Amino acid sequence: MLRDEWRLFWLAVVYFTRLPAPRALALGEVPPERAIRYFPLAGALAALPAAALLVVAAQCWSPWIAAALALAALAWLTGALHEDGLADTFDGLGGGRDAASRLEIMRDSRLGSFGALALVLTLLLKAAALAQLLGQGALWAAALWWAVQGISRALAAALMLALPYARAGQTGKVTAVARSLRRSDGGCALAAGALFWLLLAALAWPWRALVALAVLALLYAVWRRVLRARLGGYTGDALGAAQQVAELALLLVLAAGA
């Protein structure tokens, strides 16, 4: 039913962002594992205010300042969920001897050198790419960045479909989704990602859209292999890291020669 889909969408928003759901919705009546189908759309909703800020800030300050403010706004709106996953994942992959030790490092709330380096470099490169895109027009850059948010989250959903969950038996947001993940729900997330890619293809030069698609396919293959070999599957942190790396890679492709 349409009402159930509406509640599933807002459940995904509550799961993956700081945005509140309308009070009238009874979100406890819908199964949490189905929220993944709206993961890309929830991320895109959170990215709308940040994209708007990018446009406004570009009229007042330099492209670098505008990009930094927009990235900070998006991190706040999502609770820095994916940035935290990026740091934890690189700490685990860089410091662990085996899958068990890597997963244990990823549970540690302290920030290590590998995680700090990955986080700083990713944010700097994303800001630089956004600043370069702003040189071609603020609205255009904001629309591309917004499309990238949906595409990068679809990549994370694809990894969930391809890999087992590495923390089976434990509790957490992703555990609830992973426990009874339906391929149809994952397929909906991928379909949403495809729509965002079509938007990107309409906005960017055709060759850049094709390169972006090839880069996504490569990232999917690399992350699937790395996560299977190093962690035995995916975790919520690993999905966040995949989203961040995909966002950065797509922005670099789009900014090339801009």
Rosetta blueprint (number, residue, H / E / L):
1 M L
2 L H
3 R H
4 D H
5 E H
6 W H
7 R H
8 L H
9 F H
10 W H
11 L H
12 A H
13 V H
14 V H
15 Y H
16 F H
17 T L
18 R L
19 L L
20 P L
21 A L
22 P L
23 R L
24 A L
25 L L
26 A L
27 L H
28 G H
29 E H
30 V L
31 P L
32 P H
33 E H
34 R H
35 A H
36 I H
37 R H
38 Y H
39 F H
40 P H
41 L H
42 A H
43 G H
44 A H
45 L H
46 A H
47 A H
48 L H
49 P H
50 A H
51 A H
52 A H
53 L H
54 L H
55 V H
56 V H
57 A H
58 A H
59 Q H
60 C H
61 W L
62 S L
63 P H
64 W H
65 I H
66 A H
67 A H
68 A H
69 L H
70 A H
71 L H
72 A H
73 A H
74 L H
75 A H
76 W H
77 L H
78 T L
79 G L
80 A L
81 L H
82 H H
83 E H
84 D H
85 G H
86 L H
87 A H
88 D H
89 T H
90 F H
91 D H
92 G H
93 L H
94 G H
95 G H
96 G L
97 R L
98 D L
99 A H
100 A H
101 S H
102 R H
103 L H
104 E H
105 I H
106 M H
107 R H
108 D L
109 S L
110 R L
111 L L
112 G L
113 S H
114 F H
115 G H
116 A H
117 L H
118 A H
119 L H
120 V H
121 L H
122 T H
123 L H
124 L H
125 L H
126 K H
127 A H
128 A H
129 A H
130 L H
131 A H
132 Q H
133 L H
134 L H
135 G L
136 Q L
137 G L
138 A H
139 L H
140 W H
141 A H
142 A H
143 A H
144 L H
145 W H
146 W H
147 A H
148 V H
149 Q H
150 G H
151 I H
152 S H
153 R H
154 A H
155 L H
156 A H
157 A H
158 A H
159 L H
160 M H
161 L H
162 A H
163 L L
164 P L
165 Y E
166 A L
167 R L
168 A L
169 G L
170 Q L
171 T L
172 G L
173 K H
174 V H
175 T H
176 A H
177 V H
178 A H
179 R H
180 S L
181 L L
182 R L
183 R H
184 S H
185 D H
186 G H
187 G H
188 C H
189 A H
190 L H
191 A H
192 A H
193 G H
194 A H
195 L H
196 F H
197 W H
198 L H
199 L H
200 L H
201 A H
202 A H
203 L H
204 A L
205 W L
206 P H
207 W H
208 R H
209 A H
210 L H
211 V H
212 A H
213 L H
214 A H
215 V H
216 L H
217 A H
218 L H
219 L H
220 Y H
221 A H
222 V H
223 W H
224 R H
225 R H
226 V H
227 L H
228 R H
229 A H
230 R H
231 L L
232 G L
233 G L
234 Y E
235 T L
236 G H
237 D H
238 A H
239 L H
240 G H
241 A H
242 A H
243 Q H
244 Q H
245 V H
246 A H
247 E H
248 L H
249 A H
250 L H
251 L H
252 L H
253 V H
254 L H
255 A H
256 A L
257 G L
258 A L
